[in-house]
Amino acid sequence: MSFLQPKTKAAHDTVNPPKLLDYMLKNWKPADGKLPKPVKNVASFAARRAALSKLFPGELLLIPTGNMKVRANDTFYSFRPSSDFYYLTGNVEPDCVLAMLPKNGGHEAVLFVEPNPGKTDATFYTDRNKGELWEGARMGLKESAARFGIETKSLHELNEFVSSSLLGAKSQKGFRLLRNISAILDSLAPAQAAKDQEFAMHLSEMRLLKGKEEIAELSAAINATKKGFEDVIRRIKKAKNERELEGVFFTRARIEGNDVGYGTIVASGHHACTLHWKKNDGPLRKGDLLLLDAGVEGNSLYTADITRTLPINGKFSPAQKEIYSLVLAAQKAAIKEVKPGNDFMAPNRVAMKVLAEGLEELGLLESAVEALKDENQFYKRYTLHNVSHMLGLDVHDCAQARQESYKYGQFKAGMVLTVEPGLYFQMDDLTVPAKYRGIGVRIEDDVVVTEKGCKNLSGHIPKEVKEVEAWMKLK
């Protein structure tokens, strides 16, 4: 199978006469030949490749960015590169492959990219999937080398490279492939599940600790997200439904960055009790709460992940305030537990204790002590989820890391995670007093572990009861 597969014609395509193609190839102003500036933080990308090289001496390493995915028939989703590929290169183009070849005790990086023939080849006009007139110019080999600081080769050479290198002398200790990103590359390389799973794990664990430039990108995404929340607040009293507010936030995400970091949750009323409510098709009713879980993905692909629960009419009812205040108390207690040396689950344990004791006071649990016992965990009927996950290039970052390095590991300076306790009272839950049914509250912030504790990167986004009610008056 060729990495660059020939494109088939669609039923509505026309056949271009040779004279037209000949005419299309003539009289174009030559490209100026200027090379692009290096990508931002180019030295950091090189340092990451060097760190990866030390983990796998003598092995050929293959990291693809992925390919365009079909949305419907011959239309495609907007492309977003695989996070590990971007982490090592800064490149956002589809179809590329980073190869790291063993050399002199380390590795030599080679970036396989699609050539850009400009208007010297008729495909600039005839290829509606990749042609320059259809999709814009690809960067090309020399341009990519200048932009990313990596030697480049044409994708047309990749098949031969893979077939000769994987079984040849270029890799004395075999190879590692980041699988399930490019089906084409997966098919070219022999299966070796254990080695490739270990490779993915090490890439994830490299990303557990963020550098200064990564924290800066996350902070920028969080600041943009705050603007998106304020756009929603300004619209909320005039909006008729959840989807209208989803569109408002999406507009901000596209203005400030690349996209939303994940499917935005705009959950009004009892929809907030569905954790991943993304239909966003419900009405907005005065007196209900709106749970907004959203994040802007910056142009650097780092994403925020923030949740605020807002009173649609601008003021919490007494019952809503009770539940909101309890969740806020749990979150504050959890954030205090984010510090070096504590284990990843420490914030969750503290938050669950606060929530369980609060649920006992509200009459929903007979005994917080009994509810918190491992063999019972009755509080989970109302809390549903743990309070944290890592955050970075992916909203659920570093997902392939070992549990002993993540869930059962200790906090280290540079880790970025969410802290997001919640309480959710289903409409049909007969254990819940009627005044609380249909209330769902989640409060989520993004924090970075520091040398002595943590810094709440989203702490400037209002969340105290009085702050939120004042925020709702924003014009």
C-alpha positions as CSV (number, residue, x, y, z in Angstrom):
1,M,0.0,0.0,0.0
2,S,1.4,3.4,-1.0
3,F,1.5,6.1,1.7
4,L,0.3,8.5,-0.9
5,Q,-2.7,6.7,-2.3
6,P,-4.1,7.8,-5.7
7,K,-7.4,9.7,-5.4
8,T,-10.4,8.3,-7.1
9,K,-12.8,10.4,-9.2
10,A,-16.2,11.3,-7.8
11,A,-19.4,11.1,-9.9
12,H,-19.6,14.9,-10.2
13,D,-16.0,15.4,-11.3
14,T,-15.3,16.6,-14.8
15,V,-12.7,15.4,-17.2
16,N,-10.2,18.2,-18.0
17,P,-9.1,18.3,-21.6
18,P,-5.3,18.2,-22.1
19,K,-5.3,21.7,-23.6
20,L,-6.9,23.1,-20.5
21,L,-4.3,21.5,-18.3
22,D,-1.5,22.8,-20.5
23,Y,-3.1,26.3,-20.3
24,M,-3.3,26.0,-16.5
25,L,0.4,25.3,-16.1
26,K,1.6,28.4,-17.9
27,N,2.4,32.0,-16.9
28,W,2.5,31.8,-13.2
29,K,4.8,34.1,-11.2
30,P,7.6,32.0,-9.7
31,A,7.6,31.6,-5.9
32,D,9.9,34.1,-4.1
33,G,11.9,31.2,-2.6
34,K,12.0,32.8,0.8
35,L,12.2,30.2,3.6
36,P,9.9,30.4,6.6
37,K,11.1,31.4,10.1
38,P,11.7,28.6,12.6
39,V,8.6,27.5,14.5
40,K,8.1,29.0,17.9
41,N,10.1,27.2,20.6
42,V,12.0,25.2,18.0
43,A,14.8,24.5,20.5
44,S,12.3,22.9,22.9
45,F,11.1,20.5,20.2
46,A,14.7,19.5,19.5
47,A,15.3,18.9,23.2
48,R,12.3,16.6,23.4
49,R,13.6,14.5,20.5
50,A,17.0,14.3,22.2
51,A,15.3,13.1,25.4
52,L,13.4,10.5,23.5
53,S,16.6,9.3,21.8
54,K,18.2,8.5,25.1
55,L,15.3,6.2,26.0
56,F,15.7,4.0,22.9
57,P,19.4,3.8,21.9
58,G,20.0,1.9,18.7
59,E,16.3,1.6,17.8
60,L,14.5,3.1,14.8
61,L,11.6,5.3,16.0
62,L,8.6,6.1,13.9
63,I,6.0,8.8,14.9
64,P,3.3,9.7,12.4
65,T,1.0,12.7,12.6
66,G,-2.0,10.9,11.1
67,N,-4.1,11.4,8.0
68,M,-7.3,13.2,7.1
69,K,-10.4,11.4,8.3
70,V,-13.6,11.1,6.3
71,R,-16.6,12.9,7.7
72,A,-19.0,12.0,5.0
73,N,-18.3,10.5,1.6
74,D,-15.5,12.7,0.2
75,T,-15.5,15.5,2.8
76,F,-13.1,15.4,5.7
77,Y,-12.9,16.6,9.2
78,S,-10.6,19.5,10.0
79,F,-7.2,18.0,10.5
80,R,-5.5,18.0,14.0
81,P,-2.1,16.3,14.3
82,S,-1.4,13.6,16.8
83,S,-0.2,15.1,20.0
84,D,3.0,13.1,20.3
85,F,4.0,14.1,16.8
86,Y,3.4,17.7,17.4
87,Y,5.2,17.5,20.8
88,L,8.3,16.4,19.0
89,T,8.2,18.6,15.9
90,G,5.8,21.6,16.1
91,N,4.3,20.5,12.7
92,V,0.6,20.6,12.1
93,E,0.4,19.2,8.5
94,P,-1.3,15.9,7.8
95,D,0.4,12.7,6.4
96,C,3.8,13.5,7.8
97,V,6.1,11.0,9.6
98,L,8.9,11.7,12.0
99,A,11.7,9.0,11.7
100,M,14.5,8.9,14.2
101,L,17.4,6.8,12.8
102,P,20.1,5.4,15.2
103,K,23.4,7.2,14.6
104,N,26.6,7.6,16.6
105,G,25.0,6.5,19.8
106,G,22.0,8.8,19.4
107,H,19.5,9.5,16.6
108,E,19.2,11.5,13.5
109,A,15.8,12.9,12.9
110,V,14.2,12.8,9.4
111,L,10.8,14.4,8.7
112,F,8.9,12.8,5.8
113,V,6.6,15.5,4.2
114,E,4.6,15.9,1.1
115,P,6.5,17.8,-1.7
116,N,5.0,21.1,-2.9
117,P,5.5,21.3,-6.7
118,G,3.6,24.6,-6.7
119,K,2.0,25.3,-10.1
120,T,4.5,23.1,-12.1
121,D,2.3,20.1,-11.7
122,A,-1.4,19.9,-12.8
123,T,-2.4,18.4,-9.5
124,F,-2.5,22.0,-8.0
125,Y,-5.7,22.3,-10.0
126,T,-6.9,18.7,-10.5
127,D,-6.5,17.3,-7.0
128,R,-9.4,18.6,-4.9
129,N,-8.2,16.9,-1.8
130,K,-4.7,18.3,-1.7
131,G,-4.3,20.7,-4.7
132,E,-3.1,24.2,-3.9
133,L,-6.1,25.9,-5.5
134,W,-8.4,23.7,-3.4
135,E,-6.8,23.4,0.0
136,G,-3.9,25.9,-0.1
137,A,-0.2,25.3,-0.5
138,R,1.6,22.6,1.4
139,M,4.9,23.6,3.0
140,G,7.2,21.4,1.0
141,L,10.6,19.9,1.8
142,K,13.0,22.9,2.0
143,E,10.4,25.0,3.7
144,S,9.7,22.3,6.3
145,A,13.4,21.8,7.0
146,A,13.8,25.5,7.7
147,R,10.6,25.7,9.7
148,F,11.1,22.7,12.0
149,G,14.9,22.4,12.0
150,I,14.8,18.8,10.8
151,E,16.2,17.1,7.7
152,T,13.3,16.3,5.3
153,K,12.6,13.7,2.7
154,S,9.6,13.2,0.4
155,L,6.7,11.1,1.4
156,H,7.2,9.3,-1.9
157,E,10.3,7.8,-0.4
158,L,8.6,6.5,2.8
159,N,7.4,3.1,1.6
160,E,10.9,2.1,0.4
161,F,12.4,3.6,3.5
162,V,10.1,1.5,5.8
163,S,10.6,-1.7,3.9
164,S,14.4,-1.4,3.8
165,S,14.9,0.1,7.3
166,L,12.7,-2.1,9.4
167,L,14.3,-5.3,8.3
168,G,17.7,-3.8,7.4
169,A,20.9,-2.7,9.1
170,K,19.7,0.8,9.9
171,S,18.2,-0.4,13.2
172,Q,20.4,-2.8,15.1
173,K,17.9,-3.3,17.9
174,G,14.7,-3.2,15.9
175,F,12.1,-0.4,15.7
176,R,9.3,1.3,17.6
177,L,6.1,2.7,16.0
178,L,3.5,4.9,17.5
179,R,0.5,2.9,16.3
180,N,-3.2,3.6,15.8
181,I,-2.4,7.0,14.3
182,S,-1.8,6.1,10.6
183,A,-3.5,3.0,9.4
184,I,-1.2,3.1,6.3
185,L,2.0,3.1,8.3
186,D,0.6,0.4,10.7
187,S,0.1,-1.8,7.7
188,L,3.7,-1.4,6.5
189,A,5.3,-2.3,9.8
190,P,5.2,-5.7,11.4
191,A,3.1,-6.0,14.5
192,Q,4.9,-5.9,17.9
193,A,2.3,-5.0,20.5
194,A,4.4,-5.0,23.6
195,K,7.2,-2.8,22.2
196,D,4.9,-0.3,20.6
197,Q,2.7,-0.1,23.7
198,E,5.9,0.7,25.7
199,F,6.9,3.3,23.2
200,A,3.5,5.1,23.5
201,M,3.8,4.8,27.3
202,H,7.2,6.5,27.4
203,L,5.9,9.3,25.1
204,S,3.0,9.9,27.4
205,E,5.2,10.0,30.5
206,M,7.6,12.5,28.9
207,R,4.6,14.8,28.6
208,L,3.7,14.6,32.3
209,L,6.1,17.4,33.2
210,K,5.5,20.7,31.4
211,G,8.2,23.3,30.6
212,K,7.8,27.0,31.1
213,E,6.7,27.6,27.5
214,E,4.0,24.9,27.8
215,I,2.7,26.5,31.0
216,A,2.6,29.8,29.1
217,E,0.6,28.3,26.3
218,L,-1.9,26.7,28.7
219,S,-2.3,30.0,30.5
220,A,-3.0,31.7,27.2
221,A,-5.7,29.1,26.4
222,I,-7.2,29.6,29.9
223,N,-7.4,33.4,29.4
224,A,-9.1,32.9,26.1
225,T,-11.5,30.5,27.7
226,K,-12.4,33.1,30.3
227,K,-13.3,35.4,27.4
228,G,-15.5,32.7,26.0
229,F,-17.3,32.3,29.3
230,E,-17.9,36.0,29.4
231,D,-19.3,35.9,25.8
232,V,-21.7,33.2,27.0
233,I,-22.7,35.3,30.1
234,R,-23.5,38.3,27.9
235,R,-25.7,36.2,25.7
236,I,-27.4,34.0,28.3
237,K,-30.4,36.1,29.0
238,K,-31.3,36.5,25.4
239,A,-30.4,33.0,24.3
240,K,-33.2,30.4,23.8
241,N,-31.3,27.2,24.0
242,E,-28.0,25.5,24.9
243,R,-26.8,25.2,21.3
244,E,-26.9,29.0,20.8
245,L,-24.5,29.3,23.7
246,E,-22.3,26.5,22.3
247,G,-22.0,28.6,19.1
248,V,-21.1,31.7,21.1
249,F,-18.2,29.9,22.8
250,F,-17.0,28.2,19.6
251,T,-16.8,31.6,18.0
252,R,-14.4,32.8,20.7
253,A,-12.4,29.6,20.4
254,R,-11.8,30.2,16.7
255,I,-11.0,33.9,17.2
256,E,-8.5,33.2,20.0
257,G,-7.1,29.9,18.9
258,N,-7.3,26.7,16.8
259,D,-10.6,25.2,18.0
260,V,-12.4,24.0,21.1
261,G,-10.2,21.5,23.0
262,Y,-13.1,19.0,23.2
263,G,-16.9,18.8,22.7
264,T,-18.3,21.8,24.7
265,I,-20.8,20.8,27.4
266,V,-23.6,23.3,27.7
267,A,-26.0,21.7,30.2
268,S,-29.0,23.6,31.6
269,G,-31.2,22.3,34.4
270,H,-31.2,18.5,34.8
271,H,-29.0,18.0,31.7
272,A,-26.1,18.9,34.0
273,C,-26.6,15.6,35.7
274,T,-25.5,13.8,32.5
275,L,-21.7,14.1,32.8
276,H,-20.8,14.4,29.1
277,W,-23.9,16.2,27.9
278,K,-23.0,17.3,24.4
279,K,-26.3,17.3,22.6
280,N,-26.7,20.9,23.7
281,D,-30.3,20.9,22.4
282,G,-32.2,21.9,25.5
283,P,-34.0,25.1,26.4
284,L,-32.8,27.7,28.8
285,R,-35.2,28.4,31.7
286,K,-35.0,31.1,34.3
287,G,-34.4,29.6,37.7
288,D,-32.2,26.8,36.3
289,L,-28.5,26.5,36.5
290,L,-26.2,26.2,33.5
291,L,-23.2,24.0,33.7
292,L,-20.6,25.1,31.2
293,D,-17.6,22.8,30.7
294,A,-15.5,24.2,27.9
295,G,-11.9,25.0,26.8
296,V,-10.2,26.9,24.0
297,E,-7.5,25.0,22.2
298,G,-4.8,27.5,21.4
299,N,-2.9,27.6,18.1
300,S,-0.1,25.8,19.9
301,L,-2.7,23.0,20.5
302,Y,-2.6,23.2,24.3
303,T,-6.1,23.3,25.7
304,A,-7.8,24.7,28.7
305,D,-10.5,22.7,30.6
306,I,-12.7,24.9,32.8
307,T,-16.2,24.3,34.3
308,R,-18.4,26.9,35.9
309,T,-22.0,26.5,37.0
310,L,-24.0,29.6,36.5
311,P,-27.5,30.8,37.6
312,I,-29.3,31.6,34.4
313,N,-31.3,34.4,36.0
314,G,-28.2,35.8,37.7
315,K,-28.9,34.6,41.3
316,F,-28.6,31.2,43.0
317,S,-31.7,29.9,44.7
318,P,-31.3,28.8,48.4
319,A,-31.2,25.1,47.4
320,Q,-28.8,25.8,44.5
321,K,-26.5,27.8,46.8
322,E,-26.4,25.0,49.3
323,I,-25.1,22.5,46.7
324,Y,-22.8,24.9,45.0
325,S,-21.2,26.0,48.3
326,L,-20.6,22.4,49.2
327,V,-18.9,21.6,45.9
328,L,-16.8,24.8,46.2
329,A,-15.7,23.8,49.6
330,A,-14.7,20.4,48.3
331,Q,-12.7,21.9,45.5
332,K,-10.8,24.3,47.7
333,A,-9.9,21.4,50.0
334,A,-8.7,19.3,47.1
335,I,-6.6,22.1,45.6
336,K,-4.7,22.4,48.9
337,E,-3.6,18.7,48.4
338,V,-1.9,19.4,45.1
339,K,1.7,19.6,46.1
340,P,5.0,17.7,45.5
341,G,5.1,14.4,47.3
342,N,1.4,13.9,47.6
343,D,-0.1,11.1,45.6
344,F,-2.3,11.9,42.6
345,M,-5.4,10.6,44.4
346,A,-4.9,12.8,47.5
347,P,-7.1,15.7,46.2
348,N,-9.8,13.2,45.4
349,R,-9.8,11.6,48.8
350,V,-10.1,15.0,50.5
351,A,-12.8,16.2,48.2
352,M,-14.9,13.0,48.6
353,K,-14.6,13.4,52.4
354,V,-15.9,17.0,52.3
355,L,-18.7,16.0,50.0
356,A,-19.7,12.9,52.0
357,E,-19.9,14.9,55.2
358,G,-21.9,17.6,53.5
359,L,-24.3,15.0,52.1
360,E,-24.8,13.7,55.6
361,E,-25.6,17.2,56.9
362,L,-28.1,17.6,54.0
363,G,-29.7,14.3,55.0
364,L,-28.8,12.3,51.8
365,L,-26.3,10.0,53.6
366,E,-27.0,8.4,56.9
367,S,-23.3,8.3,57.8
368,A,-20.4,9.8,56.0
369,V,-18.0,7.5,57.8
370,E,-19.9,4.4,56.5
371,A,-20.3,5.9,53.0
372,L,-16.6,6.6,52.7
373,K,-15.5,3.0,53.5
374,D,-14.0,1.2,50.5
375,E,-16.5,-1.5,50.6
376,N,-19.4,1.0,50.4
377,Q,-18.5,4.2,48.6
378,F,-22.2,5.2,48.7
379,Y,-21.3,8.9,48.1
380,K,-20.5,8.0,44.4
381,R,-24.3,7.9,43.7
382,Y,-24.1,11.7,43.8
383,T,-20.4,12.5,43.0
384,L,-20.1,10.0,40.0
385,H,-16.5,10.8,39.1
386,N,-13.0,11.5,40.5
387,V,-11.8,15.0,40.6
388,S,-8.6,15.1,38.4
389,H,-6.9,14.3,35.2
390,M,-3.8,15.5,33.6
391,L,-4.0,18.4,31.1
392,G,-1.9,19.6,28.2
393,L,-2.0,18.9,24.4
394,D,-4.9,16.6,25.1
395,V,-7.7,17.4,27.4
396,H,-7.1,14.0,29.1
397,D,-3.4,14.2,28.7
398,C,-0.7,11.5,29.1
399,A,-3.4,8.8,28.8
400,Q,-0.9,6.0,27.9
401,A,1.3,6.6,31.0
402,R,1.6,3.8,33.5
403,Q,-0.7,4.0,36.5
404,E,2.2,3.9,38.8
405,S,3.5,7.1,37.2
406,Y,0.0,8.7,36.9
407,K,-2.9,7.6,39.1
408,Y,-0.7,5.9,41.7
409,G,2.3,8.3,41.3
410,Q,3.3,11.3,43.2
411,F,2.9,15.0,42.2
412,K,6.0,16.6,40.7
413,A,6.6,20.2,39.8
414,G,5.5,20.9,36.3
415,M,2.5,18.6,36.2
416,V,-0.7,20.2,35.1
417,L,-4.1,18.8,36.1
418,T,-7.7,19.7,36.6
419,V,-9.5,19.8,40.0
420,E,-13.2,19.3,39.4
421,P,-15.5,17.9,42.1
422,G,-19.2,17.8,41.4
423,L,-22.6,16.8,42.8
424,Y,-25.4,15.5,40.6
425,F,-28.9,14.8,41.7
426,Q,-31.0,12.9,39.2
427,M,-34.6,13.9,38.6
428,D,-35.8,10.4,39.4
429,D,-33.6,9.7,42.4
430,L,-36.0,9.1,45.3
431,T,-33.1,9.3,47.9
432,V,-32.8,13.0,47.1
433,P,-35.2,15.6,48.6
434,A,-37.4,17.1,45.8
435,K,-35.8,20.6,46.2
436,Y,-32.4,19.2,45.1
437,R,-33.5,17.0,42.2
438,G,-32.3,18.1,38.8
439,I,-29.4,20.1,40.3
440,G,-26.0,19.4,38.8
441,V,-22.9,21.4,39.9
442,R,-19.3,21.1,38.8
443,I,-16.5,23.5,39.5
444,E,-13.3,22.9,37.6
445,D,-9.9,24.7,37.6
446,D,-6.6,24.0,35.9
447,V,-3.6,23.9,38.3
448,V,0.2,23.4,37.9
449,V,2.3,21.8,40.6
450,T,5.1,24.1,41.8
451,E,8.1,23.4,43.9
452,K,6.2,24.0,47.2
453,G,2.6,23.6,46.3
454,C,0.5,24.6,43.3
455,K,-0.7,27.5,41.3
456,N,-4.2,27.8,40.1
457,L,-3.8,28.9,36.5
458,S,-7.6,29.6,36.2
459,G,-8.0,31.1,39.7
460,H,-8.9,34.5,38.1
461,I,-12.1,33.1,36.7
462,P,-14.9,33.9,39.2
463,K,-16.3,31.0,41.3
464,E,-17.3,32.4,44.7
465,V,-21.1,32.7,45.0
466,K,-21.0,36.5,45.2
467,E,-18.4,36.7,42.5
468,V,-20.5,34.6,40.1
469,E,-23.7,36.5,40.8
470,A,-21.8,39.8,40.1
471,W,-20.2,38.2,36.9
472,M,-23.7,37.4,35.6
473,K,-24.4,41.2,35.4
474,L,-21.6,41.5,32.8
475,K,-22.6,43.7,29.9
